[in-house]
């Protein structure tokens, strides 16, 4: 029986979370569902057939369920899964704004922004969000050029921070963007979702 089932839309996330679990929760048993076709189908909006398919997968999955895809996050949460970005957004709200939210897919813009605004509201704070569209770099991720992807994201974020020194923290909206944090040399907190979400899902803190 899995302690946690993870739903991914990219195969690369399987190894990422297995490595994380080995470090932060060595005894945890993870099950992975990898469905890149769900993200492709969701780009034009999540239709009834896709929604039913995802909901049934979550309903029948062993253990708790963590959805690592930001685009599918709202639907996954409605079906009972944990959204990968929810713990990170709560952390950003605790830090306060202005928050620079970087994203790479148009389909994640609205769900990520809505969740971050909700986290600020739950913390009793007014949200001050700046959006940074880095979608031009997404093709690097799609073609497996993960280091170039991370470095390109970091360069874009560094430039945005240079022109907006008032930023209190950076949010990397998608799990796939987490590698950019290691390339950034800044005193500004850079928040990414994988480890934060895994710890929350396994109730480690």
Secondary structure, DSSP 8 states (H G I E B T S, - for coil): --SEEEEESSTHHHHHHHHHHHHH-TT--EEEEE-HHHHHHHTT---HHHHHHHHHHHHHSSSEEEE--TTTHHHHHHTT-EETTHHHHHHHHHH-S-EEEEES-HHHHHHHHHHHHHHHHHTT----EEEEE-GGGHHHHHTT-HHHHHHHHHHHHHHHHHH-TT--EEEE-SGGGGGGGGG---SSEEE-SHHHHHHHHTT--
